[in-house]
Each structure stands twice: as C-alpha cells, then as structure tokens.
Amino acid sequence: MSGGQARSRLSELDGVRAVAILMVIAFHSWFFLSHMMTSRADYHAVVASIPWWLGYVRRGDLGVDIFFVLSGFLLGRQLLAQRARTGRLNYRRYFAHRLLRIYPLYLVALAIAVAVSGPTWSLLGDIFTYNIWLPDGRLVIPWAWSLSVELEFYLAIPFIILAISSVRSIQAIAAASVAISAGWALYWVLSDTDLQSYSLLELDALKLREAKGVFYQKLYWAPPLRLSQFVAGIAAAWAVLFRADRLAALPHGAIVGLSLAAAAGILLPVLHNPFVPQTPANRVFMLVDYVIGRSAFAAGIALSMVLMLSGHLGWLRRALGARILKPVARYSFSMYLFHPVLMYPVALAVLGTQKVSTVAGWQVVGIFALTVAVTMLFGALTWRFIENPAIRFGRRRFDR
C-alpha cells in the first residue's frame, strides 16, 4: 500500500469518530430527559417506548466503546510504526502529545464546572483520573469518566506495545485482555443478586442505588472492563501495519466470513435492552452482554476497521469517507465534553420550561439535531482558539 493510499484510507477513520460522537449525542438526547419530565414513571414510559429497530439509539453509549477502540488503533499504529522504524519509543513526545491533546480543553471544562458549582476536592480526582475508582464515583463532570479511562490507558499502551514481538504475542495479549475484561464483569455480576435480577431501568425505578452504583462503577466505568477495547484497537493496528499484503489478498469467501463475524460482534450488545423490565429471555442477553458484550462489540469494530483499511468493504469506506462527517470528527472532543451542557437549553427550547409528562419522537429528534448543530459551532471555536493551538505547539516543541 502506498503512503498516499494509507493516508487516504486512514482519513476514513474520521467517519468512525463522527459516528461515535453522533451515537453518544443521540443516546443522551433521550437519556437526559429524566431531568425534564414530571416523574420517573413518565420517563420510564418514554424510554420503554423506544422501538427495537432504534437499537443503536437506545445503546448509543456504545459510541464511547468505539472511541476506545479508535484510540487503541491510532496510538498503537503510531507507536508500533515508531518502534519498527527506530527500535525504540519516544516517550517524551508521546506523553507530551497526549497531554496537550486532552488537558487544555478538559481543564477549561473543569474550570467552567467549578465556576458554576463551586470548588470541591473531587476536582483533584478528575484532574488526576482517579475519580472513577472512588466509592461513589465523585465526578465533577459526570460524563468525563471516559477521559479518566482514556488517560489511564495512555500510561499502559506503551507497555503493551513493548510486549508485542510476534503474532503469538499479540494473540496472547488480545486473549488475556478479553479474559480480564470478562472475568472482571463476571465477578461483579455474580457478587450482586440485584444486578442479576433487575434491568437497569428497574434498578432506577426501585431506587436500588447500591446496585446501580455497582453497575456504573464496575460494569461501565472500570478500566479492567474496558481493557479489551483498547487492545482490540492495538491488534487491528498491528494487523494493518504488518499484514497489509496478506489482508489485501484475502479471497472473497474469507472477506464474507470475517464480515459476518464483525457484524455478529457489533450486533451482540444491541440484543440486550437494559431499559425494559426484566424477563427470562432478556436476563440471558443481559448476562451475556455484561460479560462479553463490550469485548465482542470492540472486536467487531476493530475487525471492520481492518477490512476497510485493507481495501475491502468499499461501501463502508465510501460511507465513512463522506465529507459531511469530517467537521463532526474534527470537533468531536469538544462536542463530547460540552454537549450535555449545551443540550439543556436546547431541550428547554424544544420542550418548554415546564416539566412534561410525555415526549414525542420528533421532539427527541429535534433535541438531537439542534444539539449537534450547536455543539459543532461551539467546537469550531474551541478548535480554533484552544485545541489546534495546543496541538501545533506540541508539534513545534516535541516533533524534533
């Protein structure tokens, strides 16, 4: 694959990033309605009415999983290529770029949060990323838990790269990461009978706060649960870098088989609907989703990326390469950090200032569309005045 072709195909990963942030905003467009409705019962009724064919709206939280796989791929590709080229890793450059990419805008968001709600010792947990390990998850910006996970894995990724020496080593690392993620989830599910017995919606309705807290801290935020997602991205980067010729020459039957395997992994978590009352059938899907759902989804995303970047799945390359997705991808970090704050006035404009007992589908779509538009405009500002200057400074200072 020529350098120009590689850059062209890698640019299509912008589409993956755009899809991820759009999924997250779609998810929060209905998830945050709890703050706008007259009662929890009314809110639960709206949530339960989301049809099955909108599975990726109902499970839009999987957009964060895509971000983790993408981070593993991009950072893995960068460090694997650097090690293959020079025989070593430039830690100074790596950590400088990572910190300058995340912290300038993140610190601005934290400063705004503190200005609104007042200073608290929990701020240190957000800055130094240990907030997700605290018993009650004291987060100054609740949805920024993913940044804590991301920053902790920035520390781990170079060590994972150094452990890769052959096909067998990457296979062993991938298998170990899935075992750790699945074992962690299985332990916490089996440790809490409420988690086994009730859906997430029922935990909220029955006010089972302890079990709900275990779900979020151990089965949603926890880095061990997310390990397999980053490793899936790293494994995909290794395959694209070092097995490009073999992948490009895959026969049609192999491509079909791998595509079906990727689709199965991507579809698996959607079979579980955590926002309806528990049934025996749904309980099985719930347990499978809790234990291996996120690992399977990550593997499906990673495998799809490998096939796409190897010259296959042309329809997917064209869709993700659409020019309309480029600015969404560029502003995605700012959109993620600020969309819940900007979504609130949007929701007030759509629903009114009084709490409501029901919400129509078109209103949720309106909240989503307007939030995307507003956060993109805000993202253009933060990109110009905060993010891009920090990135350019890092390149000038550390790319020597």
C-alpha angles and dihedrals in degrees: 000000000000122000091250093052091047092052091047093052094042089053087063087069084076084074091054090052091048092051089050095055092043089053091051093049091046089052094050092045088076101019093064092050086095087082092054102047132087097236143005089245091058090048092049090051091055092047093049090052094064103114122237093245089065089062095136090051090051089045097036088134084082086077087079089054088055090052090054093050090047092050091051090050098047096042092040091051092049095049097039091051091046092051092047091049101042105015092238144061124249099223094176093056093042097052094040092054093046095049093045091049096052112024106054094062094031092056090050090053091048091048090053091048092050091047090055101040103022132249121304137174087244086076089077089057091055094046095047095035099236094113093097090062096054116107095247098028096243100202121173088201104028097200091051090079086102091061090056090052090046094049092048091052090050085068093049102043097076090054090050089051091051090052092057111094106140146001090276093052094052090046091050093047092049092048092047092050092052090047091051094047094045094043092050092051094045092051094053095043091052091046094061121052092192090060089052094047107040137049120235089257091054093048087057095043093048091044092235091164097169094055091043089052091051089051095054098039100039105023101034114023102028116116093217088060091050097044095094091055095059091042090051088057092047091049090051091051091051091051094049093047101042105024100040096124094048092047093048090053097050113138119244094254092055091049091052092048094048091046091054091048090051091048091050091053093047093048098045099083092047090064087070116074108192092184101069130071114280120265129177091255094045089048091061091050090046094054092045091048094048093050106037107357097098093043091050092047091050091049090050092050092046093048091049090052091050092051093045094048091047092062099265131111093045092179090058093047091052093047094048091042092060110134092227089068095056098081091042089056093045093053096036096108093054090042090054095048098046107026096094091053093046092042092065098067088041090055090048090053092050101038102027130242095283121080114258134215097213138022127207123225093244090056092056089048089049092051090050096047095045092046091052090050095046095045091049090054090048090045091054088058096047091046092053099043105028118011103040095043089051092049092048091048090053092051093049094045104038108022095086 
